Amino acid sequence: MIRHAKAAGLIGLGVLIAVAGSWLWQQFLSRDAQIDSLHRACLADFADAAARLKAGVDAGGSATAIAKSISSSLARMLEGASEGVGDAVCSAVRDACRSDFDGRICSTARERYR
């Protein structure tokens, strides 16, 4: 009787570990999870670039003069265009990864957004 209880407990533990492992795989390690992570990182990168544009500062600091020279309505238009372009580019990367995970576009995105 004790042997059967231990065996049942071990089987239950094994099933629990298998279910937890499967869930972890689907959430963090599968191709779909990696593609979703790349898509989120890409969107965050474009949002950061749009925020830098809005603040008038880029990595080299050269955008400050340009930002001061354009009107606020043009700046708002550029911000909206940047957001739209970011969505389009990141969606295209996501679609490319779904169709060819080992292709050049997806490999480059995986390298960039590690």
C-alpha positions as CSV (number, residue, x, y, z in Angstrom):
1,M,0.0,0.0,0.0
2,I,2.8,2.4,0.8
3,R,4.6,1.5,-2.4
4,H,1.4,2.3,-4.4
5,A,1.1,5.7,-2.6
6,K,4.7,6.5,-3.4
7,A,4.3,5.5,-7.0
8,A,1.2,7.5,-7.3
9,G,2.9,10.5,-5.7
10,L,5.8,10.2,-8.1
11,I,3.6,9.9,-11.1
12,G,1.6,13.0,-9.9
13,L,4.9,14.9,-9.4
14,G,6.1,13.8,-12.9
15,V,2.8,15.0,-14.5
16,L,3.1,18.3,-12.6
17,I,6.7,18.8,-13.8
18,A,5.7,17.9,-17.4
19,V,2.8,20.4,-17.3
20,A,4.9,23.2,-15.8
21,G,7.7,22.5,-18.3
22,S,5.2,22.6,-21.2
23,W,3.8,25.9,-19.9
24,L,7.3,27.4,-19.5
25,W,8.2,26.3,-23.0
26,Q,5.1,27.9,-24.5
27,Q,5.5,31.1,-22.6
28,F,9.2,31.8,-22.9
29,L,11.1,29.4,-25.2
30,S,9.0,28.5,-28.1
31,R,9.3,30.2,-31.5
32,D,6.0,31.9,-31.0
33,A,7.2,33.3,-27.7
34,Q,10.5,34.4,-29.1
35,I,8.7,36.1,-32.0
36,D,6.3,37.9,-29.6
37,S,9.3,39.0,-27.6
38,L,11.0,40.4,-30.7
39,H,7.9,42.2,-31.7
40,R,7.5,43.9,-28.3
41,A,11.2,44.8,-28.2
42,C,11.0,46.3,-31.7
43,L,7.9,48.4,-30.7
44,A,9.7,49.6,-27.6
45,D,12.7,50.5,-29.7
46,F,10.6,52.6,-32.1
47,A,8.7,54.2,-29.1
48,D,12.1,55.1,-27.6
49,A,13.2,56.7,-30.9
50,A,10.0,58.6,-31.1
51,A,10.4,59.9,-27.6
52,R,14.0,61.0,-28.4
53,L,12.7,62.8,-31.5
54,K,10.0,64.5,-29.4
55,A,12.6,65.6,-26.9
56,G,14.9,66.8,-29.6
57,V,17.8,64.6,-28.6
58,D,19.2,61.7,-30.4
59,A,22.3,59.5,-29.7
60,G,24.6,62.1,-31.2
61,G,22.7,65.1,-29.9
62,S,22.4,66.6,-33.4
63,A,18.6,66.5,-33.5
64,T,18.3,69.4,-31.0
65,A,19.0,72.0,-33.6
66,I,16.7,70.3,-36.1
67,A,13.8,70.0,-33.6
68,K,14.1,73.7,-32.7
69,S,13.9,74.7,-36.4
70,I,10.7,72.9,-37.2
71,S,7.2,73.9,-36.1
72,S,5.3,72.1,-33.4
73,S,2.7,70.9,-35.9
74,L,5.4,69.3,-38.0
75,A,6.9,67.7,-34.9
76,R,3.5,66.2,-34.1
77,M,3.2,64.9,-37.6
78,L,6.6,63.4,-37.5
79,E,5.9,61.8,-34.1
80,G,2.7,60.2,-35.5
81,A,4.5,59.1,-38.7
82,S,7.2,57.5,-36.6
83,E,4.7,55.6,-34.6
84,G,3.0,54.4,-37.7
85,V,6.3,53.4,-39.3
86,G,7.3,51.6,-36.2
87,D,4.1,49.5,-36.1
88,A,4.5,48.7,-39.8
89,V,8.2,47.7,-39.5
90,C,7.7,45.7,-36.4
91,S,4.7,43.9,-37.9
92,A,6.7,43.1,-41.0
93,V,9.5,41.7,-38.9
94,R,7.0,39.6,-36.9
95,D,5.4,38.2,-40.1
96,A,8.9,37.5,-41.6
97,C,9.8,35.6,-38.5
98,R,6.6,33.6,-38.6
99,S,7.2,32.6,-42.2
100,D,11.0,32.0,-42.0
101,F,12.4,31.9,-38.4
102,D,15.9,31.2,-39.6
103,G,15.8,33.7,-42.4
104,R,18.0,36.8,-42.6
105,I,15.4,39.3,-41.4
106,C,14.5,37.2,-38.3
107,S,18.1,36.3,-37.5
108,T,19.0,40.0,-37.7
109,A,16.1,40.9,-35.4
110,R,17.0,38.2,-32.9
111,E,20.6,39.5,-32.8
112,R,19.5,43.1,-32.3
113,Y,16.8,42.4,-29.6
114,R,18.5,39.8,-27.5
